[in-house]
Amino acid sequence: MAKLVLTAVGDDRAGLVRSLADIVSARGGNWETSELAELAGVFAGVILVSVPDDAVDALRADLAGLAGLLQVTPHVGSDEPAPIGAQIEFSVLGNDHPGIVRDISETLARHHFSIDHLTSRTLEAPMAGGTLFEATVRARPLEGSDLDAVVVDLERLAGEIQVDLTVA
């Protein structure tokens, strides 16, 4: 079975997920994992599917047929599991301002950590007014990483950009 990661983007409307699921199923595929969201009126998704090796080209053609409704790009995945090490998980909460994700990702990259999962959102501050930024991040070490050093730098950064950082 081939693993394909599908990225999908289109104007949000009812039936988009069903259209994708129908195509995957019609080619003998299995919908394994997904992250789907509506963002500013646009449907966006990342989906991991497995499909019989001999159905990959037909699946690609079927997905291309969704043009006009949904732009789907298949990417060949790997069966190799990601290396497991001393992952770091943390959350960030603070007043929203440009550059928070840039600064966090730069710190992680400088310490040789790769982001495996990042979710973020903005929300209205309940009492003070304004907008808050909230994120959760899970990153894994690569060769040359130092867990203690990245935590120290993330805590320093949190003070500089005035956000609360909670390391799990």
Secondary structure, DSSP 8 states (H G I E B T S, - for coil): -EEEEEEEEEE--TTHHHHHHHHHHHTT-EEEEEEEEEETTEEEEEEEEEE-GGGHHHHHHHHHTTTTT-EEEEEE--SS-------EEEEEEEE--TTHHHHHHHHHHHTTEEEEEEEEEEEE-TTT-SEEEEEEEEEEE-TT--HHHHHHHHHHHHHHHTEEEEE-
